[in-house]
């Protein structure tokens, strides 16, 4: 086989290998970013629900007594039901 043809094939093969490696590297970076996003969303999700639970605890144990928080006031319950 012609030496120039062998050199061209070797360069083509090297280029193909580099392109494949770059594609794998880019896919790995994308997966890492997606994993990081899911983990952050999970932390925000748990933090949000913890704040909701704290808020509900504060409402149910307000200064008016247990079960008589602002969410239980008749004026606010009428607003919720549309009366």
C-alpha positions in Angstrom: 0.0 0.0 0.0 1.2 3.5 -0.8 2.9 5.2 2.3 0.9 8.4 1.7 -2.3 6.4 1.8 -1.3 4.7 5.0 -0.5 8.1 6.6 -3.9 9.5 5.5 -5.7 6.5 6.9 -3.8 6.8 10.2 -4.6 10.5 10.5 -8.3 9.7 9.7 -8.4 7.0 12.3 -6.7 9.3 14.9 -9.3 12.0 14.1 -12.1 9.6 14.5 -10.8 8.4 17.8 -10.4 12.0 19.0 -14.0 12.9 17.9 -15.4 9.9 19.7 -13.4 10.7 22.9 -14.7 14.3 22.7 -18.3 13.1 22.4 -17.9 10.8 25.3 -16.3 13.6 27.4 -19.2 16.0 26.5 -21.8 13.3 27.4 -20.1 12.7 30.8 -20.1 16.4 31.6 -23.8 16.6 30.7 -24.6 13.6 33.0 -22.6 15.2 35.8 -24.5 18.4 35.5 -27.8 16.6 35.4 -26.9 14.7 38.5 -25.8 17.9 40.3 -29.1 19.5 39.3 -31.1 16.6 40.7 -29.2 16.6 43.9 -29.7 20.4 44.4 -33.4 20.1 43.5 -33.7 17.3 46.1 -32.2 19.5 48.8 -34.4 22.4 47.9 -37.4 20.1 47.9 -36.7 18.8 51.4 -35.9 22.2 52.7 -39.2 23.5 51.3 -41.2 20.8 52.9 -39.4 21.4 56.2 -40.4 25.0 56.1 -44.0 24.0 55.4 -44.0 21.8 58.4 -42.5 24.5 60.6 -45.2 26.9 59.3 -48.0 24.5 60.0 -46.6 23.9 63.5 -46.5 27.6 64.2 -50.0 28.0 63.0 -51.4 25.2 65.1 -49.6 26.2 68.2 -50.0 30.0 68.1 -50.5 32.3 71.0 -54.3 31.7 70.7 -53.8 28.2 71.9 -53.4 24.8 70.2 -55.7 24.4 67.2 -56.8 28.0 67.2 -54.1 29.6 65.0 -54.8 32.1 62.3 -55.7 29.4 59.8 -58.6 28.5 62.1 -60.1 32.0 62.5 -63.7 32.3 61.1 -62.9 35.4 59.1 -60.1 33.7 57.2 -62.0 30.4 56.7 -64.8 32.4 55.0 -62.3 33.9 52.7 -61.0 30.4 51.8 -64.4 29.0 51.0 -65.6 32.1 49.1 -68.3 33.1 51.6 
